[in-house]
């Protein structure tokens, strides 16, 4: 049994071209869907496959689709979230740049399943290469009648548009994305109502990540049981892990869910740079709580195992930090990112995160005060579950976990009035 | 109906309302910044979070719809901590310049911090700084550092005025409300954003540094500048108006008023206000006493009645003046002098009506009491004639003496009407300042502006609303109804109303449609006539 799904044909030359993609089972899943399945059957197959959203929250994809009301009388929209912005995450970009038709096919099948005739790919504005590739691929798909009117003569219509984002992290939050797609400021919406009932242009809307949608053609072609053969019982399929940080072979690795983190780092990632000691790992993109080296010893990389370890699989952006990392500096940098990217509409995230960033930078600069850590944790408590969107909690995840797990390092900074860590000077961190 | 429990209090509330609305019914305050009942719900300030049994997180009271059996806690430990936390967040980058802030004393942030906040700050960092005072439009200044970014002003311009000048710029703590490039906040409703702002971020250019708000005397009155009759509050100090703001009245003006009314009161404080009766001596008008003026009017009117008959005396009622004045003018004409010639002044051209997306309308008719003046001058179903028809009678010599209630704002006549007016043998005019009418008048009585007097206006909907005096009368000037009453008495009429209220009682007895009304019963929001 092959061990790759999404990246199986990644090295085939010109797989981004439709003729090449077609030769590698391309658009067979769409043809099968339209010819052999009713929309509801597709939803059932995807439900049975156990596919969970790859954007970070891990919500079961089929279940999400089934929330779309059948009789709202309004057009249904499908939005592919390609605003990949979580620090440490770079898998969707690869999928779009290398195998755009796989995504387009996934979108077409999903649109058919949820009775949608207008779909959008909201792509991060900075992804110029991916944008060019996708534009070309969408044009090819229209020419070959995989998009447009009466697709494959099966009476199904679908229009797909590519919409480049305007450059902000918060546009990746699903309702922020919808606002941005409507031409407004990317400010997350108050929920309820949820997008499945009131979403884009007030119509029922499904929003899925690039990786989630790219899985769909394969599930349709080979069946739910086959898909469940990968991964664990509750985290089925493979996952694209983004390895970065102090690692010899950073990159995107497609591996079954539930692979041991240690194996990921040492077998696939080639171990730590210079054979140094592992200090910490952020397992699922910058907002997920950090793991200590000891926790990294035996944790498995799937939704349940990481949750049990007090963290999250998130977007599977694995950031590896070795002993030369100053945890205060790293946290100050991360928090600065969240302060910079806060949309600013709700008070706790806007004010609280920026305040934390200032305190952390001050501690790293040797001007920490007694009580700073208690203050930071209390600010976290005042943000926790009180913001309008999940971004507030994303911002405090690192702060709470860094302080809990590396408290003595923070205390050393404050007590000594300086950063006591001998850093790897070759790595530049913006202050 | 749903049965719910708020802070242990059981109550029945209508389905579909929010927790915040239910708490209002229960008489429980839930502090909030971004929520405003006339605007869409944004749920972003997070001040109104409350605890609901079986809900894992605190939930915004402004947006959460109540469900049957809901058990809500508005003062639990978690709720109190959140409020304290939000207020701390709002203050960390706030300049704390209350001593020089116009809003101090009526600032929601200030009040909430006193009530729910902490007395000490834990913030040891440098505050964010913004341009200190930005001019957004002709009437509105913006202090970005004081802003809590509730977005009410932005939503107002989107949803109520529909003019969309404002937007949030930048992100995070650098967020700032501003006008779009090249735009100005210069719509006719712009002043409302100052009222809407819960803090001192949006301030009025006209009121800037004029007074601490706690020194202001607040008087509930009616705007005299169009036939809508927006309910207003006149804030005055040392017998001067310092600002006018709208009072909520869902039947008339919701919560809003236009900038014409809000900033259009400077005529009250004109340098050339009339302070005593005047009589013509050649080209000039010279002050005389009230007694002499009354004698003069009596003498001249009697002469004309004796020589040309009662019908040679006529009057023009004013759509700008309250019902009481116009009613006594009718009494003077019909009952005392017994002449049928009463007309109503009607401006030559009306401006365009302005309707905003929210339905708020600035009326085309700029007179405050046309409906009322017509009601007062209608006797036995016979409607008054137009002032032009009456002036033609003056020109033809049928009418020799003319009594005109002028008054705020000034009446302007086209050239041909002015020529007709000149033909009058005797012209009496009420006005608050020198005007086109006083130029030809033989006797001028100084009257009071809306800000100095009692009375009632009947707006275009037929709603009768009360004026209340915010200022003391200027010099010897009197309300028009008092002046007309004195003329009546001089002409042999036997009436003696001690107050506008008593005149209104008389109106209620005599004028169709006003029978169900009583002066005190009009309250602060007025009543529709029958």
Interface residues (C-beta under 8 A of the other chain):
Chain A: X168 X170 X185 X187 X190 X339 X340 X341 X342 X343 X344 X345 X346 X347 X348 X350 X351 X352 X353 X354 X355 X358 X359 X362 X369 X375 X381 X382 X385 X386 X387 X388
Chain B: X41 X42 X43 X44 X45 X46 X47 X49 X56 X57 X58 X60 X63 X81 X82 X85 X86 X88 X89 X90 X92 X93 X122 X123 X124 X125 X126 X128 X148 X149 X151 X167 X168 X170 X171 X172 X173 X174 X175
